[in-house]
């Protein structure tokens, strides 16, 4: 495994981690001051800054863009909503290309309004990705399916295991890969084998880290700092690297009662320290 002690360039800041404290401009500046090598913006912050302006700032700062969050949300109850989702994904692909993102993260979406048919939702996801895939390929933006923990199957992502994501990638072909987020996948008994499978296909596009707190007090906004929870992060990183992944660890922490309440520079310093010791 790679040695991260003393290294900050292989750490990337997902802007969600300081989403309540900093704008994208401040995140870029913070990464530079702390020596963090990568950034992964969310689209609300990117829109507030302007994609072209952000692209220039990120380039001047010498940061890599480990991903743009997010596209996806494909399942829809009406033809209008379906078309709006495809249009939004094409716009996200364009923005990802503008800022030189290594991938567009897909939070694929859950059940459409009024539906109980999760198999149909999953098919809509696959069809939706297929519909925008030519545009992604032409734009040079790989699409990263991010399986989310099953507690989000209804409202955020009906792709919940890496096996499902790998199967979808097999069906879709070139230009689609996966993002491995320890928060969503740590519990899966098939994780090691599916990481190896993804690596063999050359499709691991991102590695996201945070931690699973016990107890978790909010399904969405109570993620832990690496080392504060129960995930064996080094073990999973070892599997990912053994599968050929050589990119950054992207820290993505939604934490309304803890890390979002702290000074953002303290948050970044803690991310660096934990990345060097427990990731
Ligand atoms: Zn993630």
Boltz pocket constraint, residues with backbone or C-beta under 6 A from the ligand:
constraints:
  - pocket:
      binder: B
      contacts: [[A, 146], [A, 179], [A, 181], [A, 208], [A, 252]]
      max_distance: 6.0
